[in-house]
Amino acid sequence: MGDSYGHYIDGKWVRPKGAKWFETRNPATGEVLAKFPQGTPDDIVSAVKAAKVAFPKWSRMPPPRRGDLLLDASRIFRRRKDELGAIVTQEMGKVIAEGRGDVQEAVDFYQYVAGEGRRLFGETTTSELPDKMAMTLHMPLGPVGLISPWNFPIAIPSWKSGGALMAGCTVVFKPSSLTPLCAAKVCEVLEEAGLPPGVFNMVTGAGGVVGNALVDHPDITAISFTGGVETGRDVYVRGAKRLIKVGLELGGKNAILLMEDADVDLAMDGIVFGAFGTAGQRCTATSRLIVHQGIYDEVRERLVERTKKLRLGNPLDAKSDVGPVASADQERKVLQYVAVGKKEGAKLLTGGKKLKGGAYDRGYYVEPAIFETRRTHRVATEEIFGPVLSLLKAKDYDDAVTIANSVKYGLSSSIYTRDVKRSFRAMRDLEAGITYVNAPTIGAEVHLPFGGVKETGFAREAGTTAMEEFTYVKTVYVDYSGRLQRAQLDTEQIART
């Protein structure tokens, strides 16, 4: 590849004069895939201006017509699924089946949200006064900023943009600098689908420059951010100073509770996929496995055996179970946590090494690791965002829930049990935005809300809540009495007459 791209502003690819450039590379091979400009605050000014100019016409377009364009985008993603899935795999490093799955989420969500153009329902209600009615409308906020991470480089931008565009907002999009090529492909799809110029804009570059300029711009009315907790906290504070809406989807330290009555064969499949799919680089990844003491020894032995059999290799090879982590920084972070775990006294049962030799030398390959930990160990409480699983022993269900809820995050959770009563208790007791029963902590579906509690944030993307971040509720009163009526003041007089 090695193509050079620009920013996507007002329906055109713009290559700023004198710009500094950065490269995006394949984490499996080190190959340069493309070059992009390091954006500046001036580039954000240009992009926001285009979004602001486009907003009146776009927001007044009938929502079903906006939906038609997003449905066209869904069809284009479907047609280009194999091509774009390979690009996801090459740029981010997830295995090819997951690369195609990343694109499939865009297919599914744009298809789903397109129909919401006919379901922008408000409320109608009676008035306390005669010959008067009341209702509510969902109104678009204006130009909005979307800041997305690298681990789902097509899916997450599609979730965010689908909700914003369907709500009637225009968009300025800042993608991760690890996956700008995937972001450029999203721009291409939306352009092919017929979005008018200025409705969707993209500026690449560093978060501390481009991201801050986007959050701080006076014409941006809302920010949707997915990323790390500390960056999210800064985005939240910046947005609060401007009194704008900020949606945050941050970290996770997700747990599976494995009870003594569980189907252990089924659980093994879910645990391995949940912990090591996408090399553990999902905010919903299974980071902790909390096992009832009655089956702990059996599970530990079987889990280590299964993990050792995972095949690490080039993610484009369909035989590979796990690909590389996404970057040198990710590799360094994972290996540092492995060292921390050992230093703290956690027992490393398997993995945790950087693979070397042959093709491994060109990429960032880390063996999937399992630690036997105490509940206070850092590897069992802090988000690692890599192929590292903490194994913990629980005395009973109540103890398992206490362990699960002891961390500062609350995104996804799971319980494996055959007891329906215990399942419903877990739905109530686990402090998380998502709970699975007899399934791993990953696998969200696009027609349901996605998000968490505590330091995971409070956004609810996808599903019926997809447009809430990008709209405000307007209350409308229609008085057809032909005379002045004074709410609250007149009601007692009316009652007497």
C-alpha positions in Angstrom: 0.0 0.0 0.0 1.9 3.0 1.2 -0.6 5.5 -0.1 -0.7 9.1 1.3 -4.0 10.4 2.5 -5.1 13.8 3.7 -7.8 15.1 6.1 -11.4 14.5 4.8 -13.1 18.0 5.0 -16.2 19.2 3.2 -16.3 16.2 0.9 -12.7 16.4 -0.2 -9.4 15.0 0.7 -7.2 17.9 1.9 -3.4 17.7 2.1 -2.2 20.6 4.2 0.9 22.4 2.9 3.9 22.0 5.1 2.2 19.3 7.2 4.1 16.7 9.2 3.2 13.1 8.3 3.0 9.9 10.3 2.9 6.3 9.1 0.5 3.5 10.0 2.1 0.1 10.1 1.0 -3.6 10.1 1.7 -4.8 13.7 2.3 -8.3 12.4 5.0 -7.4 9.8 6.1 -3.9 10.4 5.0 -3.0 6.8 4.1 0.7 6.2 0.4 0.7 5.1 -0.2 4.5 4.5 0.8 8.0 5.5 -1.4 10.6 7.1 -1.0 14.3 8.1 -0.4 15.3 11.7 -3.4 17.6 12.1 -3.3 21.0 13.7 -6.0 23.2 15.5 -6.4 25.0 12.2 -7.4 21.8 10.5 -10.1 21.3 13.2 -11.3 24.9 12.6 -11.7 24.0 8.9 -13.5 20.8 9.6 -15.9 22.3 12.1 -16.7 25.1 9.8 -17.7 22.6 7.1 -19.8 20.7 9.6 -21.5 23.9 10.8 -22.3 25.0 7.2 -23.7 21.6 6.4 -25.8 21.3 9.6 -29.0 23.3 8.7 -29.7 21.4 5.5 -28.7 18.0 6.9 -30.8 18.4 10.1 -33.8 19.4 8.1 -33.6 16.5 5.8 -36.5 14.1 6.7 -35.1 11.4 9.0 -36.2 8.5 6.7 -34.2 10.0 3.9 -31.1 10.2 6.2 -31.9 6.6 6.9 -31.8 5.7 3.2 -28.3 7.1 2.9 -27.1 5.1 6.0 -28.8 1.9 4.6 -26.8 2.5 1.4 -23.7 2.7 3.5 -24.6 -0.6 5.1 -24.9 -2.2 1.7 -21.5 -0.8 0.6 -19.8 -2.1 3.8 -21.4 -5.5 3.0 -20.1 -5.5 -0.5 -16.6 -4.5 0.6 -16.5 -6.7 3.7 -13.7 -9.0 2.6 -11.5 -6.1 1.4 -12.1 -3.9 4.4 -11.9 -6.8 6.9 -8.4 -7.6 5.5 -7.4 -3.9 6.0 -8.7 -4.1 9.6 -6.5 -7.2 10.2 -3.5 -5.6 8.5 -3.7 -2.3 10.4 -4.9 -3.4 13.8 -3.7 -7.0 14.0 -6.9 -9.0 15.0 -7.3 -12.3 13.2 -9.1 -12.2 9.8 -12.4 -13.7 11.1 -12.5 -10.8 13.6 -11.4 -8.3 11.0 -14.4 -9.2 8.9 -16.5 -9.2 12.1 -15.4 -5.6 12.7 -16.9 -4.6 9.3 -20.0 -6.7 9.9 -20.7 -4.6 12.9 -20.8 -1.6 10.7 -23.1 -3.4 8.2 -25.4 -4.4 11.0 -25.5 -1.1 12.9 -26.0 1.1 9.9 -28.8 -1.2 8.8 -30.4 -1.0 12.2 -30.0 2.7 12.8 -31.4 3.5 9.3 -34.8 2.3 10.5 -34.7 4.6 13.4 -35.5 7.4 11.0 -39.1 6.2 11.3 -39.0 5.8 15.0 -37.8 9.2 16.4 -40.7 9.0 18.8 -41.5 11.7 21.3 -44.3 11.8 23.8 -47.8 13.3 23.6 -49.8 14.0 26.7 -52.8 15.9 27.9 -52.6 19.5 29.2 -53.9 20.7 32.6 -55.7 23.4 30.6 -58.6 22.9 28.1 -58.1 23.1 24.4 -54.4 22.6 24.7 -52.0 19.8 23.9 -48.4 19.0 24.7 -45.7 16.9 23.1 -41.9 16.4 22.9 -39.5 16.2 20.0 -35.9 15.0 19.7 -33.8 17.8 18.2 -30.2 17.4 16.9 -27.6 19.3 18.8 -25.5 20.5 15.9 -21.9 19.7 14.8 -20.5 17.0 17.1 -17.0 15.5 17.7 -16.3 11.8 17.7 -13.0 10.4 19.1 -12.5 6.7 18.6 -9.9 4.1 19.6 -7.9 1.6 17.5 -9.2 -1.8 18.7 -12.5 -1.7 16.6 -11.4 0.7 13.9 -14.4 0.4 11.7 -17.1 -0.8 14.1 -16.8 1.9 16.8 -16.7 4.8 14.3 -19.8 3.3 12.7 -21.6 3.1 16.0 -20.8 6.7 16.9 -21.4 8.2 13.4 -24.6 6.1 12.8 -26.2 7.6 15.9 -25.0 11.1 15.3 -25.9 11.2 11.6 -29.3 9.6 12.1 -30.0 12.2 14.9 -29.4 14.9 12.3 -26.0 16.1 13.5 -23.0 16.7 11.4 -19.7 15.1 12.4 -16.0 15.9 12.9 -14.2 12.6 13.5 -10.8 12.1 15.1 -9.6 8.5 14.8 -6.8 6.8 16.6 -3.4 7.4 15.0 -2.8 3.6 15.1 -5.7 2.9 12.6 -6.3 6.0 10.4 -6.4 3.8 7.2 -9.5 2.1 8.5 -11.0 5.5 9.3 -10.3 6.7 5.8 -12.2 3.7 4.5 -15.2 4.8 6.6 -15.0 8.2 4.9 -14.9 6.5 1.5 -18.0 4.4 2.2 -20.0 7.4 3.4 -19.0 9.4 0.4 -20.0 6.6 -1.9 -23.3 6.3 -0.1 -24.1 10.0 -1.0 -23.6 11.9 2.2 -23.5 15.6 1.3 -20.2 17.5 1.6 -19.5 18.7 5.2 -21.8 16.2 6.9 -18.9 13.8 7.8 -15.4 15.2 8.2 -12.2 13.6 9.5 -9.0 15.1 10.9 -6.0 12.8 11.8 -3.3 13.5 14.3 -2.3 13.5 18.0 -5.0 13.4 20.6 -3.3 16.2 22.6 -3.4 18.5 19.6 -6.3 17.5 17.4 -8.5 15.9 20.1 -8.1 18.8 22.4 -8.8 21.3 19.7 -12.0 19.4 18.8 -13.3 19.3 22.3 -12.5 22.9 22.9 -14.0 24.3 19.7 -16.9 26.6 20.5 -19.1 25.3 17.7 -18.9 21.6 18.8 -22.1 20.8 20.7 -21.2 17.3 22.0 -18.3 14.8 22.2 -18.5 11.1 22.1 -15.2 9.5 23.3 -14.0 5.9 23.6 -10.5 5.3 25.2 -8.6 5.3 28.4 -9.8 6.6 31.7 -7.3 9.4 32.2 -7.8 10.8 28.7 -11.6 10.4 29.2 -11.4 12.3 32.4 -9.6 15.2 30.7 -12.2 15.2 27.9 -15.0 15.2 30.4 -13.5 18.2 32.3 -12.9 20.1 29.1 -16.4 19.5 27.9 -17.8 20.4 31.3 -16.1 23.8 31.1 -18.1 24.4 28.0 -21.3 22.9 29.3 -21.6 20.5 26.4 -22.7 16.8 26.4 -19.9 14.4 26.8 -20.4 10.6 26.3 -17.6 8.4 27.7 -16.9 4.7 27.1 -13.7 3.9 29.0 -12.0 0.9 30.6 -13.1 -2.5 31.8 -11.9 -5.3 34.1 -14.5 -7.8 33.2 -15.2 -11.0 35.1 -16.7 -14.4 34.4 -18.2 -16.1 37.5 -17.9 -19.8 37.0 -20.1 -21.7 39.5 -19.8 -25.3 40.7 -22.9 -26.3 38.7 -21.7 -24.8 35.4 -21.3 -26.6 32.1 -17.5 -26.5 32.2 -17.0 -27.6 28.6 -19.2 -24.7 27.4 -17.4 -22.3 29.8 -14.0 -23.2 28.5 -14.9 -22.2 25.0 -16.2 -18.9 26.3 -13.4 -18.1 28.6 -10.6 -18.7 26.0 -12.5 -16.6 23.4 -13.4 -13.9 25.9 -9.9 -13.6 27.3 -7.7 -14.0 24.2 -9.9 -13.0 21.3 -8.5 -9.8 19.7 -5.4 -10.6 21.8 -7.4 -9.4 24.8 -7.6 -5.9 23.3 -11.3 -5.3 23.9 -12.8 -3.1 26.6 -15.2 -6.1 27.2 -12.4 -8.7 27.2 -12.6 -11.3 30.0 -9.8 -10.1 32.3 -10.7 -12.1 35.4 -12.1 -15.6 35.9 -13.6 -16.1 39.3 -14.1 -19.9 40.0 -16.0 -21.6 42.7 -13.6 -23.5 45.0 -15.4 -26.8 44.3 -14.2 -26.9 40.7 -11.2 -24.6 40.9 -8.4 -27.2 40.4 -10.1 -28.9 37.5 -10.8 -25.6 35.7 -7.2 -24.3 36.3 -5.7 -27.5 34.7 -8.1 -27.5 31.8 -7.7 -23.8 31.1 -3.9 -23.9 31.1 -4.0 -26.8 28.7 -6.4 -25.1 26.3 -4.4 -21.9 26.3 -1.2 -23.6 25.5 -2.7 -25.0 22.4 -3.7 -21.5 20.9 -1.9 -20.8 17.7 -0.2 -17.4 17.4 0.6 -16.2 14.0 0.0 -13.9 11.1 -3.6 -12.7 11.6 -4.3 -13.0 7.8 -3.8 -16.8 8.2 -7.2 -18.3 8.9 -5.4 -21.0 11.0 -4.1 -18.4 13.6 -6.1 -18.2 16.8 -4.4 -15.0 18.1 -2.5 -12.3 16.3 -0.1 -9.6 17.5 -1.0 -6.8 19.9 -1.5 -3.6 18.1 1.7 -1.7 18.6 5.1 -1.5 20.3 3.6 0.5 23.1 0.9 -2.2 23.6 3.5 -4.9 23.7 5.6 -3.0 26.2 2.6 -2.4 28.5 1.6 -6.0 28.5 5.1 -7.2 29.2 5.4 -4.7 32.0 2.2 -6.0 33.6 3.5 -9.5 33.4 6.6 -8.4 35.3 4.5 -6.6 37.8 2.4 -9.7 38.4 5.5 -11.8 39.0 7.0 -9.2 41.4 3.7 -9.0 43.4 3.8 -12.8 43.9 1.1 -13.7 41.4 1.8 -17.2 40.0 2.3 -17.2 36.2 0.7 -20.5 35.0 1.5 -20.1 31.3 2.5 -17.6 28.7 3.5 -14.0 29.1 6.6 -14.0 26.9 7.4 -12.1 23.8 7.7 -14.5 20.9 10.9 -14.3 18.9 12.4 -15.8 15.8 11.4 -15.8 12.2 8.2 -13.8 11.4 7.7 -13.1 15.1 10.6 -10.7 15.0 8.7 -8.4 12.7 5.6 -8.1 14.8 4.4 -7.7 18.4 3.5 -11.2 19.5 2.9 -11.9 23.2 2.0 -15.4 24.5 -1.5 -15.5 26.1 -0.8 -15.4 29.9 -2.7 -16.8 32.9 -2.0 -15.6 36.4 -3.2 -17.2 39.6 -3.8 -14.1 41.7 -5.2 -12.7 44.8 -8.0 -10.2 44.5 -5.7 -7.3 45.5 -3.0 -7.9 42.9 -2.6 -5.2 40.3 -3.0 -7.6 37.4 -6.3 -8.6 38.9 -7.6 -5.0 39.4 -6.1 -2.8 36.7 -7.0 -2.8 33.0 -4.1 -4.4 31.0 -5.8 -4.4 27.6 -3.9 -7.4 26.4 -3.8 -11.3 26.5 -3.6 -11.6 30.3 -6.2 -13.4 32.4 -6.3 -13.4 36.2 -7.6 -16.6 37.8 -9.2 -16.2 41.3 -10.9 -18.6 43.7 -14.2 -17.9 45.3 -15.8 -19.6 48.3 -19.4 -19.3 47.0 -21.7 -17.2 44.8 -21.7 -14.2 47.3 -17.9 -14.2 47.5 -17.6 -14.4 43.7 -19.9 -11.3 43.3 -17.9 -9.4 46.0 -14.7 -10.1 44.0 -16.3 -9.1 40.7 -17.6 -5.8 42.1 -14.4 -4.9 43.9 -12.8 -3.1 40.9 -13.3 0.5 39.8 -14.8 -0.6 36.4 -18.2 -1.8 35.5 -18.6 -2.6 31.8 -19.3 -6.3 31.1 -19.9 -9.3 33.3 -20.8 -13.0 33.0 -22.0 -16.0 35.0 -21.9 -19.6 34.0 -24.5 -21.6 36.0 -27.4 -24.0 35.5 -29.4 -22.4 38.3 -32.0 -20.0 37.0 -32.4 -18.4 40.4 -28.7 -17.7 40.6 -28.7 -16.3 37.1 -31.3 -13.7 38.0 -29.5 -12.8 41.2 -26.4 -12.2 39.1 -28.3 -9.9 36.7 -29.3 -7.8 39.8 -26.0 -8.1 41.8 -23.2 -7.6 39.3 -22.2 -3.9 39.0 -21.9 -3.7 35.2 -23.7 -2.2 32.2 -23.8 -5.7 30.6 -24.4 -9.1 32.0 -24.2 -12.4 30.1 -25.6 -15.7 31.3 -23.7 -18.8 30.0 -21.7 -16.7 27.5 -18.4 -14.8 27.7 -18.1 -11.1 28.4 -17.8 -10.2 24.7 -20.4 -10.4 22.0 -22.6 -7.2 22.2 -25.3 -6.9 19.6 -26.0 -3.6 17.8 -29.7 -3.3 18.6 -29.1 -3.2 22.3 -27.5 -0.4 24.4 -23.7 -0.7 25.1 -21.9 0.9 28.0 -21.0 0.7 31.7 -20.9 2.2 35.1 -18.3 3.5 37.6 -15.1 4.4 35.9 -16.1 2.7 32.7 -18.2 5.9 32.0 -21.8 6.4 31.3 -22.4 6.5 27.5 -24.9 4.1 26.0 -24.0 3.6 22.4 -26.0 1.5 19.9 -29.5 0.2 20.3 -32.4 2.4 21.1 -30.2 4.8 23.0 -27.9 5.4 20.0 -29.2 9.0 19.3 -29.6 10.2 22.9 -26.0 11.5 23.1 -26.7 13.7 20.0 -30.1 15.1 20.7 -32.0 17.3 23.2 -35.6 17.0 24.1 -37.8 19.9 23.1 -41.2 20.3 24.8 -43.9 21.8 22.7 -47.3 23.3 23.8 -50.1 24.0 21.3 -52.9 26.1 22.7 -55.9 26.2 20.4 -58.3 27.8 22.9 -58.1 31.3 21.3 -57.5 33.0 24.6 -54.7 33.5 27.1 -54.5 30.6 29.5 -52.1 30.6 32.4 -50.8 27.2 33.5 -51.0 26.5 37.2 -52.6 29.8 37.9 -55.9 29.0 36.2 -56.4 25.4 37.2 -58.3 25.9 40.4 -60.6 28.4 38.8 -61.2 25.9 36.0 -62.0 23.2 38.5 -64.6 25.4 40.2 -66.3 26.3 37.0 
